[in-house]
């Protein structure tokens, strides 16, 4: 983005979709290298530390998902304003949302600092896992403020379809995090041995660094005056707050429910045993890696849907979605193919425990299949959110999660199924949410939606 050319995509073709999506995919690659490294380092400490990191990070991200929901609502509104050529409103939406984001982040920091221990005592059976989870969250909670700020910048750049900085900033964050992981977890280069606390602290410092990168880049590259960044905000004027929350609030709930369902899922698995929990943490890390293109092209579908509605080109939305799905499936097939070929080598990155390796392999093959279902389902689901009908998206998510957790509970507690069968519920999740989103986009009343 240059300071003289705030424009939207004029041709919705494979090239333009790729230009929006690939920096997000690259950013996801860096983020997942970061996640993979965290898990790999901690896996070489103990299976208890590995399981605790899974629970602690899911607990942390259940709060981050609220902030992410607010940022996605912001992204939808910014894309709509760009499509309407109401450029002065973009900066105003950004600033008002940033205020909300900081308020939420401060609240969540307080809750994690003072109530996480009590919560973990209620939900975790293993005393060892409990103690390690508490250590993790006490450090990790400091990153919530920087996560919130970074997500709003991310919303700005996806909303105006200028996503290159997202890939750059996330790669730099990954490099910082990986370097600090090594020295803080294991106590290298004169640093103290911190174990799981070192992993959490490294992530916080990396997130802070990303915030600095976004601020500097925005100051230098963004046409601040054209986007209305210099317009004064009035805290007493609730119009922008209402506009953002009306779109964002259902997404905030939806994303939090989604992560909370994973948290419940892992708590159910924890009752199966420490090996099953360790395997599931490894699989979660690899799963997120396989899903890199899914989120990139789904985000592109989200912002392009909103932009097309702003330009009164609703008839082009399904054509755009089909292009996103085609590119999505092609990239998923590439990543899955490589994953299957090098499956044993990938698993050995995380652990050398033979029992964990043996148990991980069938679950890994299953999530490779699931990734194809998600490539289609999430593109439709994010396009639905891009219409502004976020309450409908929330309703579909609630139904899907209910089916998902009910089946997981039955497989674990009633039928005593293997871990691979338990993880098969993810395929059901993708099918339900994909069909629900497609049917509403096809037959629903989203064309009547007007954002404030």
VOPAGU-2260 file (C-alpha; in pm, 1 decimal, decimal comma):
REM VOPAGU-2260
SITE   aa  ch    i         X         Y         Z
SITE  UNK   A    0       0,0       0,0       0,0
SITE  UNK   A    1     132,6     344,6     -85,8
SITE  UNK   A    2      22,9     673,6      60,4
SITE  UNK   A    3    -135,1     770,2    -274,2
SITE  UNK   A    4    -330,2     463,1    -379,4
SITE  UNK   A    5    -606,4     347,8    -142,4
SITE  UNK   A    6    -792,1     126,5    -391,3
SITE  UNK   A    7    -989,9    -193,8    -388,9
SITE  UNK   A    8    -949,1    -501,4    -605,6
SITE  UNK   A    9   -1117,7    -430,4    -940,2
SITE  UNK   A   10   -1091,3    -778,8   -1092,0
SITE  UNK   A   11   -1197,3   -1077,1    -880,5
SITE  UNK   A   12    -986,4   -1346,7   -1044,4
SITE  UNK   A   13    -744,8   -1615,5    -927,2
SITE  UNK   A   14    -451,9   -1374,3    -930,7
SITE  UNK   A   15    -620,5   -1106,0    -719,9
SITE  UNK   A   16    -746,4   -1364,2    -469,0
SITE  UNK   A   17    -396,7   -1512,4    -448,7
SITE  UNK   A   18    -243,9   -1168,3    -388,4
SITE  UNK   A   19    -475,9   -1118,5     -90,6
SITE  UNK   A   20    -444,8   -1470,2      49,3
SITE  UNK   A   21     -78,9   -1561,6      10,6
SITE  UNK   A   22      59,0   -1313,9     269,6
SITE  UNK   A   23    -199,4   -1442,6     516,7
SITE  UNK   A   24     -93,9   -1799,6     436,0
SITE  UNK   A   25     271,9   -1704,5     479,2
SITE  UNK   A   26     183,3   -1536,1     805,7
SITE  UNK   A   27       7,9   -1855,1     911,4
SITE  UNK   A   28     317,1   -2052,6     810,7
SITE  UNK   A   29     533,8   -1837,7    1035,7
SITE  UNK   A   30     278,8   -1854,2    1316,1
SITE  UNK   A   31     266,8   -2231,6    1288,5
SITE  UNK   A   32     642,2   -2266,6    1272,5
SITE  UNK   A   33     630,0   -2074,3    1598,7
SITE  UNK   A   34     365,7   -2309,7    1739,0
SITE  UNK   A   35     550,7   -2615,1    1610,9
SITE  UNK   A   36     873,0   -2493,4    1771,7
SITE  UNK   A   37     703,4   -2427,4    2105,5
SITE  UNK   A   38     551,3   -2773,7    2104,3
SITE  UNK   A   39     870,8   -2943,1    1986,0
SITE  UNK   A   40    1086,4   -2775,5    2252,4
SITE  UNK   A   41     840,2   -2847,8    2531,2
SITE  UNK   A   42     790,1   -3203,9    2408,6
SITE  UNK   A   43    1156,9   -3268,3    2481,4
SITE  UNK   A   44    1104,4   -3162,0    2843,6
SITE  UNK   A   45     818,4   -3399,9    2933,0
SITE  UNK   A   46     473,5   -3516,8    2824,1
SITE  UNK   A   47     332,1   -3336,3    3129,6
SITE  UNK   A   48     477,5   -3003,0    3015,3
SITE  UNK   A   49     349,4   -3069,8    2664,1
SITE  UNK   A   50      -4,3   -3136,6    2789,0
SITE  UNK   A   51       2,5   -2834,8    3021,4
SITE  UNK   A   52     109,2   -2607,6    2736,1
SITE  UNK   A   53    -186,4   -2734,5    2530,0
SITE  UNK   A   54    -437,7   -2655,9    2803,5
SITE  UNK   A   55    -272,4   -2326,3    2898,9
SITE  UNK   A   56    -253,6   -2199,6    2542,0
SITE  UNK   A   57    -613,9   -2298,1    2470,7
SITE  UNK   A   58    -722,0   -2113,3    2785,2
SITE  UNK   A   59    -527,4   -1805,6    2671,0
SITE  UNK   A   60    -664,7   -1819,8    2318,1
SITE  UNK   A   61   -1020,2   -1847,8    2446,0
SITE  UNK   A   62    -969,5   -1482,6    2548,0
SITE  UNK   A   63    -781,5   -1391,3    2230,6
SITE  UNK   A   64   -1073,5   -1523,0    2025,8
SITE  UNK   A   65   -1295,7   -1250,4    2168,4
SITE  UNK   A   66   -1043,8    -992,5    2047,3
SITE  UNK   A   67   -1014,1   -1173,0    1714,3
SITE  UNK   A   68   -1391,7   -1161,9    1678,1
SITE  UNK   A   69   -1385,6    -786,2    1728,4
SITE  UNK   A   70   -1110,2    -757,1    1467,4
SITE  UNK   A   71   -1303,3    -965,8    1211,5
SITE  UNK   A   72   -1607,4    -742,4    1258,0
SITE  UNK   A   73   -1377,8    -445,1    1202,5
SITE  UNK   A   74   -1235,2    -611,1     891,8
SITE  UNK   A   75   -1586,5    -660,7     749,1
SITE  UNK   A   76   -1682,2    -296,2     808,7
SITE  UNK   A   77   -1352,7    -160,0     669,8
SITE  UNK   A   78   -1393,6    -373,6     354,7
SITE  UNK   A   79   -1749,8    -249,4     318,2
SITE  UNK   A   80   -1642,2     113,3     355,0
SITE  UNK   A   81   -1367,3      59,4      98,4
SITE  UNK   A   82   -1621,2     -88,4    -143,0
SITE  UNK   A   83   -1844,2     215,1     -86,8
SITE  UNK   A   84   -1539,6     443,7    -139,6
SITE  UNK   A   85   -1603,6     596,3     206,1
SITE  UNK   A   86   -1231,5     615,4     279,0
SITE  UNK   A   87   -1255,3     871,9     560,0
SITE  UNK   A   88   -1454,3     622,4     766,8
SITE  UNK   A   89   -1177,4     360,1     765,2
SITE  UNK   A   90    -953,9     539,3    1013,2
SITE  UNK   A   91   -1247,3     620,8    1239,7
SITE  UNK   A   92   -1358,0     257,3    1251,8
SITE  UNK   A   93    -999,3     155,7    1328,0
SITE  UNK   A   94    -957,6     401,7    1616,1
SITE  UNK   A   95   -1288,8     332,4    1784,6
SITE  UNK   A   96   -1231,3     -42,1    1760,5
SITE  UNK   A   97    -881,7      -5,7    1902,3
SITE  UNK   A   98   -1030,5     159,8    2212,5
SITE  UNK   A   99   -1272,3    -131,9    2256,7
SITE  UNK   A  100    -993,4    -382,0    2197,7
SITE  UNK   A  101    -772,5    -230,2    2467,1
SITE  UNK   A  102   -1056,7    -226,7    2718,7
SITE  UNK   A  103   -1133,0    -594,8    2656,5
SITE  UNK   A  104    -762,7    -684,3    2671,0
SITE  UNK   A  105    -720,0    -513,8    3009,8
SITE  UNK   A  106   -1020,0    -702,5    3148,0
SITE  UNK   A  107    -892,2   -1037,9    3019,3
SITE  UNK   A  108    -545,1    -976,5    3162,8
SITE  UNK   A  109    -702,0    -919,0    3504,5
SITE  UNK   A  110    -909,5   -1238,5    3479,7
SITE  UNK   A  111    -613,5   -1453,4    3374,3
SITE  UNK   A  112    -385,2   -1315,1    3643,7
SITE  UNK   A  113    -625,7   -1358,3    3934,9
SITE  UNK   A  114    -870,9   -1635,5    3843,9
SITE  UNK   A  115    -687,4   -1884,1    3620,0
SITE  UNK   A  116    -554,9   -2092,5    3911,8
SITE  UNK   A  117    -902,3   -2144,7    4054,8
SITE  UNK   A  118   -1035,2   -2240,1    3713,1
SITE  UNK   A  119    -756,6   -2492,7    3649,9
SITE  UNK   A  120    -818,4   -2650,4    3991,4
SITE  UNK   A  121   -1176,0   -2721,1    3882,7
SITE  UNK   A  122   -1109,4   -2865,7    3536,1
SITE  UNK   A  123    -768,6   -3042,9    3553,9
SITE  UNK   A  124    -726,9   -3379,4    3724,3
SITE  UNK   A  125    -347,2   -3419,6    3717,0
SITE  UNK   A  126    -166,7   -3211,5    3982,8
SITE  UNK   A  127     148,6   -3197,9    3769,8
SITE  UNK   A  128     -38,7   -3071,6    3463,1
SITE  UNK   A  129    -221,1   -2821,0    3685,6
SITE  UNK   A  130      98,3   -2668,4    3826,0
SITE  UNK   A  131     261,2   -2635,9    3484,1
SITE  UNK   A  132     -53,8   -2479,6    3334,0
SITE  UNK   A  133     -58,9   -2214,8    3607,7
SITE  UNK   A  134     307,9   -2130,0    3545,4
SITE  UNK   A  135     238,5   -2092,4    3173,4
SITE  UNK   A  136     -62,0   -1861,9    3199,5
SITE  UNK   A  137      95,0   -1627,3    3456,1
SITE  UNK   A  138     350,3   -1523,2    3194,3
SITE  UNK   A  139     141,4   -1571,5    2879,2
SITE  UNK   A  140    -136,9   -1340,7    3000,3
SITE  UNK   A  141      91,3   -1037,3    2955,6
SITE  UNK   A  142      68,7   -1083,8    2578,5
SITE  UNK   A  143    -305,0   -1022,4    2556,3
SITE  UNK   A  144    -265,6    -645,3    2514,9
SITE  UNK   A  145     -24,9    -678,3    2222,1
SITE  UNK   A  146    -234,1    -955,4    2064,0
SITE  UNK   A  147    -534,9    -723,6    2066,3
SITE  UNK   A  148    -348,6    -437,4    1900,3
SITE  UNK   A  149    -195,4    -666,4    1637,6
SITE  UNK   A  150    -534,6    -811,7    1547,9
SITE  UNK   A  151    -678,6    -466,0    1479,1
SITE  UNK   A  152    -387,9    -384,8    1248,4
SITE  UNK   A  153    -445,2    -719,9    1079,9
SITE  UNK   A  154    -811,8    -628,3    1029,8
SITE  UNK   A  155    -711,6    -299,0     869,0
SITE  UNK   A  156    -479,1    -456,8     615,8
SITE  UNK   A  157    -707,8    -745,8     524,5
SITE  UNK   A  158   -1003,5    -506,1     502,0
SITE  UNK   A  159    -826,2    -284,4     247,7
SITE  UNK   A  160    -687,4    -596,2      70,8
SITE  UNK   A  161    -323,4    -502,6     133,1
SITE  UNK   A  162    -200,8    -803,8     325,0
SITE  UNK   A  163     172,9    -815,9     253,0
SITE  UNK   A  164     271,5    -663,5     588,1
SITE  UNK   A  165      84,9    -944,3     767,6
SITE  UNK   A  166     318,7   -1205,1     623,9
SITE  UNK   A  167     628,7    -993,8     689,2
SITE  UNK   A  168     540,5    -906,9    1048,7
SITE  UNK   A  169     443,7   -1263,8    1136,8
SITE  UNK   A  170     767,3   -1403,8     996,5
SITE  UNK   A  171     968,4   -1157,2    1203,2
SITE  UNK   A  172     760,6   -1251,4    1508,2
SITE  UNK   A  173     834,7   -1619,9    1447,1
SITE  UNK   A  174    1208,6   -1559,3    1421,6
SITE  UNK   A  175    1208,3   -1364,1    1748,4
SITE  UNK   A  176     993,7   -1622,9    1925,0
SITE  UNK   A  177    1195,6   -1924,7    1809,9
SITE  UNK   A  178    1523,7   -1762,6    1915,4
SITE  UNK   A  179    1386,6   -1671,4    2256,7
SITE  UNK   A  180    1225,3   -2015,0    2296,7
SITE  UNK   A  181    1563,2   -2180,5    2264,5
SITE  UNK   A  182    1742,8   -1959,5    2513,5
SITE  UNK   A  183    1461,9   -1923,6    2769,7
SITE  UNK   A  184    1314,1   -2275,2    2774,9
SITE  UNK   A  185    1652,1   -2450,6    2801,5
SITE  UNK   A  186    1855,7   -2173,4    2966,5
SITE  UNK   A  187    2107,2   -2120,3    2684,1
SITE  UNK   A  188    2354,0   -1832,6    2624,7
SITE  UNK   A  189    2366,1   -1740,3    2992,4
SITE  UNK   A  190    1989,3   -1715,7    3038,8
SITE  UNK   A  191    1821,3   -1902,6    3325,9
SITE  UNK   A  192    1638,7   -2230,7    3262,4
SITE  UNK   A  193    1266,9   -2137,6    3259,1
SITE  UNK   A  194    1094,5   -2439,5    3102,2
SITE  UNK   A  195     729,3   -2376,8    3021,5
SITE  UNK   A  196     752,6   -2022,6    3159,8
SITE  UNK   A  197    1024,1   -1947,2    2904,1
SITE  UNK   A  198     793,4   -2049,4    2618,2
SITE  UNK   A  199     523,5   -1814,4    2747,4
SITE  UNK   A  200     762,5   -1521,2    2796,3
SITE  UNK   A  201     913,5   -1567,8    2449,7
SITE  UNK   A  202     566,0   -1542,2    2294,7
SITE  UNK   A  203     490,6   -1219,9    2484,2
SITE  UNK   A  204     812,7   -1051,8    2368,6
SITE  UNK   A  205     749,5   -1163,8    2009,6
SITE  UNK   A  206     396,6   -1017,6    2014,3
SITE  UNK   A  207     527,7    -687,1    2150,2
SITE  UNK   A  208     782,4    -674,1    1867,7
SITE  UNK   A  209     505,1    -726,9    1612,2
SITE  UNK   A  210     309,6    -434,0    1757,2
SITE  UNK   A  211     611,6    -206,5    1705,3
SITE  UNK   A  212     647,6    -329,8    1345,2
SITE  UNK   A  213     281,6    -257,4    1267,6
SITE  UNK   A  214     294,9      91,2    1418,8
SITE  UNK   A  215     606,8     191,4    1223,9
SITE  UNK   A  216     480,3      41,2     896,8
SITE  UNK   A  217     141,2     211,0     929,2
SITE  UNK   A  218     300,8     549,1    1000,2
SITE  UNK   A  219     523,8     521,0     693,1
SITE  UNK   A  220     303,2     341,5     436,7
SITE  UNK   A  221     -65,3     407,1     509,0
SITE  UNK   A  222    -240,5     716,5     363,8
SITE  UNK   A  223    -347,4     827,9     710,3
SITE  UNK   A  224    -510,2    1153,3     600,8
SITE  UNK   A  225    -710,9     990,8     320,0
SITE  UNK   A  226    -828,2     716,9     556,0
SITE  UNK   A  227    -944,1     967,6     817,3
SITE  UNK   A  228    -688,1     878,8    1083,2
SITE  UNK   A  229    -644,7    1245,3    1175,0
SITE  UNK   A  230   -1014,2    1301,3    1242,0
SITE  UNK   A  231   -1091,0    1348,1    1609,6
SITE  UNK   A  232   -1287,1    1079,9    1791,1
SITE  UNK   A  233   -1560,7    1150,2    2040,7
SITE  UNK   A  234   -1579,0     891,2    2315,3
SITE  UNK   A  235   -1928,2    1008,3    2406,9
SITE  UNK   A  236   -2051,3     938,1    2052,2
SITE  UNK   A  237   -2171,2     575,0    2060,2
SITE  UNK   A  238   -2244,9     538,2    1685,8
SITE  UNK   A  239   -1913,2     378,4    1587,9
SITE  UNK   A  240   -1907,0     160,2    1897,6
SITE  UNK   A  241   -2259,2      37,3    1814,7
SITE  UNK   A  242   -2167,6     -25,9    1452,4
SITE  UNK   A  243   -1859,4    -229,6    1535,5
SITE  UNK   A  244   -2018,6    -425,4    1820,8
SITE  UNK   A  245   -2332,4    -503,1    1618,6
SITE  UNK   A  246   -2122,4    -688,3    1361,3
SITE  UNK   A  247   -1845,5    -809,4    1590,5
SITE  UNK   A  248   -2028,5    -931,4    1899,1
SITE  UNK   A  249   -2175,0   -1247,1    1741,2
SITE  UNK   A  250   -1831,6   -1325,5    1592,8
SITE  UNK   A  251   -1668,6   -1272,1    1932,0
SITE  UNK   A  252   -1906,4   -1522,4    2088,0
SITE  UNK   A  253   -1874,3   -1761,3    1795,1
SITE  UNK   A  254   -1493,9   -1770,9    1797,6
SITE  UNK   A  255   -1481,9   -1801,1    2173,3
SITE  UNK   A  256   -1725,4   -2091,0    2159,4
SITE  UNK   A  257   -1511,9   -2251,8    1891,5
SITE  UNK   A  258   -1193,0   -2233,8    2099,3
SITE  UNK   A  259   -1380,9   -2322,3    2417,4
SITE  UNK   A  260   -1508,9   -2633,4    2241,6
SITE  UNK   A  261   -1145,3   -2729,7    2173,8
SITE  UNK   A  262   -1069,3   -2662,6    2538,7
SITE  UNK   A  263   -1354,4   -2895,8    2644,5
SITE  UNK   A  264   -1238,4   -3146,3    2383,9
SITE  UNK   A  265    -888,7   -3149,2    2536,2
SITE  UNK   A  266   -1028,7   -3179,7    2887,8
SITE  UNK   A  267   -1223,5   -3487,4    2773,6
SITE  UNK   A  268    -905,5   -3630,5    2621,3
SITE  UNK   A  269    -709,5   -3554,2    2938,9
SITE  UNK   A  270    -932,9   -3804,5    3115,0
SITE  UNK   A  271    -819,4   -4069,9    2862,9
SITE  UNK   A  272    -460,9   -4038,2    2987,9
SITE  UNK   A  273    -141,3   -3833,7    2968,0
SITE  UNK   A  274     -22,4   -4006,6    2649,0
SITE  UNK   A  275    -350,6   -3928,7    2471,0
SITE  UNK   A  276    -324,6   -3566,7    2583,6
SITE  UNK   A  277      35,6   -3539,9    2461,4
SITE  UNK   A  278     -61,1   -3697,1    2126,2
SITE  UNK   A  279    -350,8   -3455,4    2087,7
SITE  UNK   A  280    -126,3   -3155,5    2151,6
SITE  UNK   A  281     110,0   -3274,5    1879,8
SITE  UNK   A  282    -182,4   -3332,2    1644,8
SITE  UNK   A  283    -325,9   -2989,1    1724,8
SITE  UNK   A  284       4,1   -2828,6    1626,8
SITE  UNK   A  285      22,4   -3023,6    1298,8
SITE  UNK   A  286    -347,0   -2966,3    1233,1
SITE  UNK   A  287    -302,6   -2589,8    1251,3
SITE  UNK   A  288     -10,5   -2628,1    1010,7
SITE  UNK   A  289    -229,7   -2815,9     759,8
SITE  UNK   A  290    -496,6   -2547,8     791,3
SITE  UNK   A  291    -270,6   -2260,1     680,8
SITE  UNK   A  292    -423,4   -2216,4     334,6
SITE  UNK   A  293    -772,7   -2269,8     473,8
SITE  UNK   A  294    -760,2   -1954,9     687,3
SITE  UNK   A  295    -583,6   -1750,2     419,8
SITE  UNK   A  296    -841,2   -1809,6     147,4
SITE  UNK   A  297   -1131,6   -1799,8     393,3
SITE  UNK   A  298   -1016,0   -1453,5     505,8
SITE  UNK   A  299    -995,5   -1345,7     142,5
SITE  UNK   A  300   -1351,5   -1469,7      85,3
SITE  UNK   A  301   -1468,5   -1279,5     393,9
SITE  UNK   A  302   -1328,2    -940,6     296,0
SITE  UNK   A  303   -1410,1    -975,0     -76,1
SITE  UNK   A  304   -1770,7   -1065,7       5,2
SITE  UNK   A  305   -1809,8    -747,4     210,5
SITE  UNK   A  306   -1631,3    -537,6     -50,7
SITE  UNK   A  307   -1848,4    -673,3    -334,7
SITE  UNK   A  308   -2165,1    -595,0    -138,8
SITE  UNK   A  309   -2036,6    -239,6     -83,5
SITE  UNK   A  310   -1987,1    -208,4    -460,9
SITE  UNK   A  311   -2337,1    -352,4    -532,4
SITE  UNK   A  312   -2187,4    -659,4    -703,4
SITE  UNK   A  313   -2355,5    -933,1    -500,8
SITE  UNK   A  314   -2403,3   -1147,5    -811,7
SITE  UNK   A  315   -2026,8   -1207,4    -825,9
SITE  UNK   A  316   -1995,5   -1350,1    -475,5
SITE  UNK   A  317   -2049,9   -1719,3    -555,5
SITE  UNK   A  318   -1803,9   -1701,2    -844,7
SITE  UNK   A  319   -1547,7   -1549,5    -608,2
SITE  UNK   A  320   -1614,1   -1818,8    -344,8
SITE  UNK   A  321   -1565,6   -2096,2    -600,8
SITE  UNK   A  322   -1229,3   -1949,2    -701,5
SITE  UNK   A  323   -1123,6   -1926,6    -335,8
SITE  UNK   A  324   -1223,0   -2289,8    -277,7
SITE  UNK   A  325   -1032,4   -2410,5    -585,4
SITE  UNK   A  326    -712,0   -2237,9    -476,0
SITE  UNK   A  327    -770,7   -2353,9    -119,2
SITE  UNK   A  328    -804,8   -2720,0    -215,6
SITE  UNK   A  329    -498,2   -2702,8    -438,6
SITE  UNK   A  330    -280,2   -2569,0    -157,5
SITE  UNK   A  331    -425,2   -2809,0      99,9
SITE  UNK   A  332    -352,6   -3101,8    -132,5
SITE  UNK   A  333       8,4   -2985,9    -167,3
SITE  UNK   A  334      63,2   -2948,0     207,1
SITE  UNK   A  335    -118,3   -3272,4     293,0
SITE  UNK   A  336      79,7   -3462,8      30,5
SITE  UNK   A  337     407,4   -3345,5     178,7
SITE  UNK   A  338     276,2   -3415,3     527,8
SITE  UNK   A  339     187,2   -3775,5     445,7
SITE  UNK   A  340     522,6   -3839,3     277,3
SITE  UNK   A  341     717,5   -3703,5     574,1
SITE  UNK   A  342     468,0   -3795,7     848,9
SITE  UNK   A  343     710,6   -3995,7    1063,4
SITE  UNK   A  344     980,7   -3731,8    1036,3
SITE  UNK   A  345     733,2   -3459,8    1134,8
SITE  UNK   A  346     618,6   -3650,4    1440,8
SITE  UNK   A  347     977,9   -3710,4    1553,2
SITE  UNK   A  348    1027,0   -3334,0    1570,8
SITE  UNK   A  349     795,4   -3331,8    1870,2
SITE  UNK   A  350     895,1   -3640,7    2061,4
SITE  UNK   A  351    1108,4   -3954,9    2061,7
SITE  UNK   A  352     864,3   -4143,0    2286,2
SITE  UNK   A  353     772,4   -4460,1    2092,4
SITE  UNK   A  354     426,5   -4490,8    2250,8
SITE  UNK   A  355     340,4   -4130,4    2161,8
SITE  UNK   A  356     474,5   -4168,2    1808,2
SITE  UNK   A  357     277,2   -4489,2    1746,6
SITE  UNK   A  358     -45,6   -4339,5    1878,4
SITE  UNK   A  359      -0,1   -4016,9    1677,1
SITE  UNK   A  360      30,1   -4165,0    1327,7
SITE  UNK   A  361    -333,4   -4277,0    1263,4
SITE  UNK   A  362    -467,8   -3950,8    1409,5
SITE  UNK   A  363    -238,4   -3751,9    1181,3
SITE  UNK   A  364    -366,8   -3934,8     870,9
SITE  UNK   A  365    -723,2   -3862,8     981,2
SITE  UNK   A  366    -666,5   -3486,9    1013,3
SITE  UNK   A  367    -509,2   -3486,3     666,8
SITE  UNK   A  368    -848,8   -3597,5     534,6
SITE  UNK   A  369   -1031,0   -3345,7     754,0
SITE  UNK   A  370    -828,6   -3056,4     608,3
SITE  UNK   A  371   -1000,2   -3100,9     269,1
SITE  UNK   A  372   -1344,2   -3074,9     427,9
SITE  UNK   A  373   -1241,3   -2759,6     613,5
SITE  UNK   A  374   -1105,5   -2598,0     295,3
SITE  UNK   A  375   -1457,8   -2593,9     153,1
SITE  UNK   A  376   -1651,7   -2540,5     475,6
SITE  UNK   A  377   -1452,5   -2246,4     615,7
SITE  UNK   A  378   -1457,6   -2058,6     285,0
SITE  UNK   A  379   -1837,7   -2069,2     281,0
SITE  UNK   A  380   -1855,4   -1986,1     651,4
SITE  UNK   A  381   -1627,0   -1681,4     627,0
SITE  UNK   A  382   -1811,4   -1559,3     318,2
SITE  UNK   A  383   -2132,7   -1578,6     520,5
SITE  UNK   A  384   -1975,0   -1363,3     793,7
SITE  UNK   A  385   -1861,1   -1120,6     524,9
SITE  UNK   A  386   -2223,5   -1048,3     435,1
SITE  UNK   A  387   -2271,1    -898,4     782,1
SITE  UNK   A  388   -2513,1   -1170,0     891,5
SITE  UNK   A  389   -2296,3   -1261,6    1187,0
SITE  UNK   A  390   -2588,4   -1368,2    1407,7
SITE  UNK   A  391   -2673,1   -1638,9    1153,3
SITE  UNK   A  392   -2308,2   -1747,4    1152,0
SITE  UNK   A  393   -2319,1   -1769,5    1531,7
SITE  UNK   A  394   -2635,1   -1982,7    1519,0
SITE  UNK   A  395   -2472,4   -2224,5    1272,6
SITE  UNK   A  396   -2160,4   -2241,6    1491,6
SITE  UNK   A  397   -2364,9   -2323,8    1803,7
SITE  UNK   A  398   -2539,9   -2611,3    1626,6
SITE  UNK   A  399   -2209,1   -2741,4    1490,6
SITE  UNK   A  400   -2028,0   -2726,4    1825,4
SITE  UNK   A  401   -2316,6   -2900,8    1999,8
SITE  UNK   A  402   -2296,2   -3191,7    1754,8
SITE  UNK   A  403   -1915,1   -3197,9    1777,8
SITE  UNK   A  404   -1891,0   -3211,3    2158,4
SITE  UNK   A  405   -2181,7   -3452,4    2193,7
SITE  UNK   A  406   -2014,2   -3701,3    1959,8
SITE  UNK   A  407   -1675,7   -3654,7    2131,9
SITE  UNK   A  408   -1838,1   -3722,5    2470,5
SITE  UNK   A  409   -2008,3   -4037,4    2339,6
SITE  UNK   A  410   -1690,3   -4172,5    2178,1
SITE  UNK   A  411   -1480,8   -4113,1    2492,7
SITE  UNK   A  412   -1712,6   -4175,4    2786,6
SITE  UNK   A  413   -1977,8   -4411,9    2649,8
SITE  UNK   A  414   -1818,5   -4617,3    2371,5
SITE  UNK   A  415   -1450,4   -4600,0    2481,5
SITE  UNK   A  416   -1328,6   -4547,9    2126,4
SITE  UNK   A  417    -970,6   -4497,3    2013,1
SITE  UNK   A  418    -816,5   -4152,0    1990,0
SITE  UNK   A  419    -840,0   -4159,5    1609,1
SITE  UNK   A  420   -1216,4   -4218,8    1626,5
SITE  UNK   A  421   -1250,5   -3932,3    1876,2
SITE  UNK   A  422   -1067,3   -3697,9    1638,2
SITE  UNK   A  423   -1296,8   -3800,7    1350,8
SITE  UNK   A  424   -1553,5   -3563,5    1500,9
SITE  UNK   A  425   -1363,6   -3282,9    1325,3
SITE  UNK   A  426   -1482,4   -3411,6     987,3
SITE  UNK   A  427   -1841,2   -3403,3    1114,1
SITE  UNK   A  428   -1779,4   -3047,4    1236,9
SITE  UNK   A  429   -1666,7   -2934,4     890,3
SITE  UNK   A  430   -1959,5   -3103,4     715,0
SITE  UNK   A  431   -2222,7   -2947,2     942,5
SITE  UNK   A  432   -2082,2   -2593,4     935,6
SITE  UNK   A  433   -2013,3   -2608,1     562,0
SITE  UNK   A  434   -2362,8   -2725,0     465,5
SITE  UNK   A  435   -2528,1   -2471,9     697,2
SITE  UNK   A  436   -2324,9   -2182,1     553,3
SITE  UNK   A  437   -2381,3   -2284,7     192,0
SITE  UNK   A  438   -2756,6   -2318,0     235,6
SITE  UNK   A  439   -2787,9   -1974,2     392,2
SITE  UNK   A  440   -2572,6   -1808,8     125,6
SITE  UNK   A  441   -2783,1   -1980,1    -139,6
SITE  UNK   A  442   -3130,9   -1919,6       0,9
SITE  UNK   A  443   -3099,6   -1670,2     290,0
SITE  UNK   A  444   -3188,2   -1301,7     306,0
SITE  UNK   A  445   -2832,8   -1165,0     341,1
SITE  UNK   A  446   -2873,3    -941,1      31,1
SITE  UNK   A  447   -3100,6    -720,8     240,1
SITE  UNK   A  448   -2831,1    -656,2     502,2
SITE  UNK   A  449   -2714,9    -296,9     549,0
SITE  UNK   A  450   -2429,8    -213,9     784,9
SITE  UNK   A  451   -2457,7     102,0     993,9
